[in-house]
Each structure stands twice: as C-alpha cells, then as structure tokens.
Amino acid sequence: MNTHASKDPLHGVTLEMQINALVAKYGWGELGRRININCFKSDPSVKSSLKFLRRTPWARKEVEDLYLMMLNAGSEKAAVTPIDSPWGQRRDSGYER
C-alpha cells in the first residue's frame, strides 16, 4: 500500500487552525506587534481575521510564515534532550549509577 505524504508543512492545516495556534502561543497583543495588521490590533477576533486574511494574500503569507516559524522553533526545542533526563547526563557530570 502506497500512502502519499505531503512535503508541505501546511497541508491539512486550515487558516483558522493557524490563527488559533498563534493566538494561543502569543496572544492578540503580541500577534499584532509581530504582524502589523489592524485585524489583530483593533477588536481582534478569529472571525474578522479570517475574513481579512482570505482576501489579502500578503497578510495571509505573513501569518503562514509566522506559523511555520513557530512550528520550527517548537521542533528544535523538542529535539534537545532535557538536562534532567538520564540520557542527557554525561558520565563525568557527577551522575552516579
């Protein structure tokens, strides 16, 4: 069985999902500072943002770029082994067996 895996990181991710994830991480205030558009600054809501972003390709691109940057930053953090993990300890670090 051959399954097709898309190389596009936005495949299957709706614009609404992106906005909700960005708002959950940054909040409306920080989102308005990072992307300078009024729908994030003046009485922000998901509904008004979706309406504006669907009609404004350059703004949608900025949201998608910030979403991808957030995903990449999250995957880099996940790749780092926590210091309190036994696999993160080196033998000469004082960790006793």
C-alpha positions in Angstrom: 0.0 0.0 0.0 1.4 3.3 -1.1 0.5 6.3 1.1 1.2 9.8 -0.2 2.8 12.1 2.4 2.8 15.8 1.5 6.1 17.7 2.0 4.1 20.9 2.5 4.0 21.6 6.3 0.7 23.5 5.9 -1.0 20.6 4.2 -4.2 19.9 6.1 -3.8 22.9 8.4 -6.6 25.5 7.9 -6.1 29.2 8.3 -8.4 29.1 11.3 -6.2 26.4 12.9 -3.1 28.6 12.3 -4.7 31.7 13.8 -5.9 29.7 16.9 -2.4 28.3 17.4 -0.8 31.7 17.1 -3.2 33.3 19.4 -2.7 30.5 22.0 1.0 30.9 21.8 1.4 34.7 21.5 -2.0 36.3 22.3 -3.6 39.0 20.3 -1.3 41.8 21.5 1.9 40.1 20.6 0.4 38.8 17.4 -0.5 42.4 16.5 3.1 43.5 17.2 4.6 40.7 15.1 2.3 41.2 12.2 1.2 44.8 11.8 -2.4 44.4 10.6 -5.4 46.0 12.1 -7.5 42.8 12.4 -5.0 41.7 15.1 -4.9 45.1 16.9 -8.3 46.7 16.8 -11.1 44.5 18.4 -9.5 41.2 17.3 -11.4 38.0 16.7 -10.8 34.9 14.7 -13.8 35.6 12.5 -12.7 39.1 11.5 -9.1 37.9 11.0 -10.2 35.0 8.7 -12.3 37.4 6.6 -9.4 39.8 6.1 -6.7 37.2 5.6 -8.7 35.3 3.0 -9.0 38.5 0.9 -5.4 39.7 1.5 -2.7 37.4 0.1 0.3 39.3 1.5 -1.2 39.3 5.1 -2.1 35.6 4.8 1.5 34.9 3.8 2.8 36.7 6.9 0.6 34.6 9.1 1.6 31.4 7.4 5.3 32.3 7.7 4.9 33.1 11.5 3.0 29.8 12.0 5.8 27.9 10.2 8.5 29.7 12.3 6.6 28.8 15.4 6.4 25.1 14.3 10.1 25.1 13.5 11.0 26.6 16.9 8.9 24.0 18.6 10.5 21.1 16.8 14.0 22.4 17.6 13.1 22.6 21.3 11.7 19.1 21.2 14.9 17.8 19.6 17.0 19.0 22.6 17.3 16.4 25.4 16.3 17.9 28.7 19.1 18.2 31.3 17.1 16.2 33.9 16.8 13.3 31.5 19.1 10.3 32.3 20.0 10.3 28.6 21.1 14.0 28.9 23.7 13.2 31.6 27.3 12.5 30.8 29.4 10.1 32.8 31.8 12.8 34.0 28.9 15.1 35.1 28.6 13.6 38.5 25.7 11.4 37.7 26.0 8.2 39.7 24.8 4.8 38.5 
